[in-house]
Every structure is written in C-alpha cells, then in structure tokens.
Amino acid sequence: MLREVHNYTQEYVSSVLDISPNTYSLLEKGQAQITIDRIEKLAQLYKLDVADLIRINDQTIIHHITHSNGICSENVNIHHNGISDEERELYKLTISRLEEQNNKLMLLIDKLTAKL
C-alpha cells in the first residue's frame, strides 16, 4: 500500500485529507467512499497523476454520482483486488533497502560476536 511504502501513518494521511483517522481506516478497508477531491489530494501527496493513481491494474473502480435535494455528490469507490505497478515497484525498492540494512546488521552482529 502506498501509505506504508512512504512510511506515512494513517493519522498523517487522514490530516492531509482533512478526515478523521477512523474514516481513513475505513477508506483503506474499502468500507467508505472517497471523493474526487480526496483522490486529488492523495495524488498530490504521492506525487502521482490522478489518472495514474486511479489506473491501477488489479482494481475495480466504481464511480457514483448522486443527486439529493438538488445537490450533486460525486464519489469514487475503489475495491482493491491487487496492487498497481507503481506500488509493486515501491515494495521491491523497500524490500531491497530492508535486505541491505539486514545484511549490514548481520555483519555488525558478527563483528560484535567475534569481540566477545
């Protein structure tokens, strides 16, 4: 997930979106709808085009436009069935960095053990 790859907390992203952390958690679980404005804010946060953020290979996107009392409301609901190529590459990069850190720590442990 993009948020975790960027080391953002739910609290941080929810503040960027101007919603509560609980509401953001529901968005991540696909249990709440996200507005177009919030999708634009997420795209800015992750430095992606809105189209790239929405055009995720293994996702189903449902677009809702509702009219109530003369007010038009537009929502996009995203069901996550997989991850995008961008997320996949970020995961690979994160894994590579973690493996590198792990190797350095293992070398440090070996050096410290040898001194004992």
WOJO-V550164 format. One line per field, one symbol per residue. phi: phi as a letter, one per 40 degrees, with the letter a starting at -180 (. if undefined). A space follows every 10 residues. Layout:
# WOJO-V550164
phi = ???
This chain:
# WOJO-V550164
phi = .ddcccfccc cccccccgbc dcccdccccg bacbcddccc ccccdcfbcd cccccbdbbb bbbbbbbafg bcbbbbbbbc bibccccdcc cdcccccccc cccccccccc cccccc
